[in-house]
Amino acid sequence: MHATVDSALDPRTDALAGEWLTLRETADRLGIKPNRIKQLIHEHRILAVRRGGEPMVPAAFIKDGQVIKGLPGTLTLLSDAGFDDAETIRWLFTADDTLPGTPVDALTENRGTEVRRRAQALAF
């Protein structure tokens, strides 16, 4: 389930994602109302986790005022593979030499096909 989780991220995973945004900051960057962010989380279009008790979104998920292309489908694939929210963040922000870079970098650079192929393989 890609909703806001109640458990804290481990420090290593937290650091992997770099910059974090509050839900309000995320809404501002997307040019939408803050209530809509909760709907996007519920719809698996974006992922938020609790940091210091507050739901937050990795800033890398937003580029040029939009959710990066391919993120929603990738989130669904990882969820279907049994990944929890912390594992999803860890996977998206961990370097993969075969991409190269991290999966979130590849999505940002419009190389989502390769990312989704790797995510699909995790389910088997």
Phi and psi in degrees as a GROMACS rama.xvg file:
@    title "Ramachandran Plot"
@    xaxis  label "Phi"
@    yaxis  label "Psi"
@TYPE xy
-99.6162  74.9843  HIS-2
-122.794  178.915  ALA-3
-69.5678  128.029  THR-4
-90.8608  156.782  VAL-5
-90.8837  -18.4383  ASP-6
-85.2239  150.77  SER-7
-79.4922  150.394  ALA-8
-73.1855  148.807  LEU-9
-70.1733  153.089  ASP-10
-55.9936  -36.8248  PRO-11
-64.606  -46.4627  ARG-12
-66.3909  -41.5121  THR-13
-56.7476  -45.0201  ASP-14
-69.0117  -31.8496  ALA-15
-57.8998  -40.351  LEU-16
-73.6679  -18.7805  ALA-17
74.4966  -120.542  GLY-18
-74.807  138.554  GLU-19
-120.341  150.604  TRP-20
-122.632  141.996  LEU-21
-69.5375  168.853  THR-22
-63.0007  -37.057  LEU-23
-64.9011  -44.4217  ARG-24
-62.5844  -38.6947  GLU-25
-62.9189  -45.811  THR-26
-59.8244  -42.9176  ALA-27
-60.7753  -44.5136  ASP-28
-66.3203  -29.8007  ARG-29
-89.7269  -9.30526  LEU-30
69.4993  34.7238  GLY-31
-127.931  170.841  ILE-32
-76.0446  145.543  LYS-33
-53.8187  -34.1281  PRO-34
-61.2868  -31.0573  ASN-35
-67.7357  -29.0421  ARG-36
-60.6572  -44.1169  ILE-37
-60.8084  -36.0396  LYS-38
-67.1329  -42.1702  GLN-39
-61.8385  -37.633  LEU-40
-65.6631  -47.1906  ILE-41
-60.7205  -35.3701  HIS-42
-83.1062  3.82945  GLU-43
64.3437  27.483  HIS-44
-90.7467  -18.5096  ARG-45
-151.017  161.329  ILE-46
-124.964  133.71  LEU-47
-126.853  144.778  ALA-48
-131.228  159.773  VAL-49
-81.2961  132.239  ARG-50
-132.203  118.24  ARG-51
60.2601  32.1054  GLY-52
84.9418  -6.58877  GLY-53
-113.48  134.046  GLU-54
-65.9661  133.621  PRO-55
-139.135  156.596  MET-56
-120.58  135.648  VAL-57
-60.6771  130.066  PRO-58
-59.8406  -28.4833  ALA-59
-64.1874  -15.2032  ALA-60
-75.0141  -11.597  PHE-61
-117.221  129.434  ILE-62
-141.474  131.296  LYS-63
51.3902  42.3144  ASP-64
75.7574  14.6239  GLY-65
-139.674  156.739  GLN-66
-66.2322  135.434  VAL-67
-58.9316  141.27  ILE-68
-59.9149  134.432  LYS-69
90.574  -12.6678  GLY-70
-63.1422  -48.3618  LEU-71
-57.2063  -45.0723  PRO-72
-64.1128  -38.9869  GLY-73
-65.9727  -41.7317  THR-74
-59.6357  -41.1692  LEU-75
-64.7202  -44.9208  THR-76
-60.6124  -43.5538  LEU-77
-66.9561  -38.7372  LEU-78
-62.889  -43.9775  SER-79
-62.9971  -28.2039  ASP-80
-80.9024  -1.74319  ALA-81
93.4963  9.85812  GLY-82
-73.9029  136.092  PHE-83
-86.1007  178.441  ASP-84
-61.7433  -43.1216  ASP-85
-64.4658  -41.9241  ALA-86
-64.3725  -36.6465  GLU-87
-63.4639  -47.4334  THR-88
-58.8859  -47.3922  ILE-89
-58.0671  -46.2272  ARG-90
-64.7058  -45.0148  TRP-91
-64.4837  -29.4917  LEU-92
-108.41  10.3843  PHE-93
-99.0421  129.452  THR-94
-59.3357  139.765  ALA-95
-127.71  110.106  ASP-96
-59.3157  -24.4914  ASP-97
-79.2065  -12.636  THR-98
-79.9342  -47.4142  LEU-99
-78.1686  170.392  PRO-100
95.0114  -164.045  GLY-101
-93.0525  158.249  THR-102
-56.6072  -37.7686  PRO-103
-67.5708  -34.5737  VAL-104
-61.779  -45.1306  ASP-105
-62.3442  -40.9277  ALA-106
-62.5335  -42.8768  LEU-107
-61.4124  -33.9189  THR-108
-90.9144  15.9791  GLU-109
61.6323  36.947  ASN-110
-113.106  44.5069  ARG-111
-69.6165  -26.4523  GLY-112
-58.4393  -45.5242  THR-113
-65.5433  -38.0714  GLU-114
-64.1996  -48.0443  VAL-115
-64.4076  -35.6464  ARG-116
-61.2121  -43.3994  ARG-117
-67.6387  -40.4733  ARG-118
-64.0951  -40.2852  ALA-119
-63.4213  -38.623  GLN-120
-63.7271  -26.2788  ALA-121
-67.2345  -23.0916  LEU-122
-78.3535  -8.84517  ALA-123
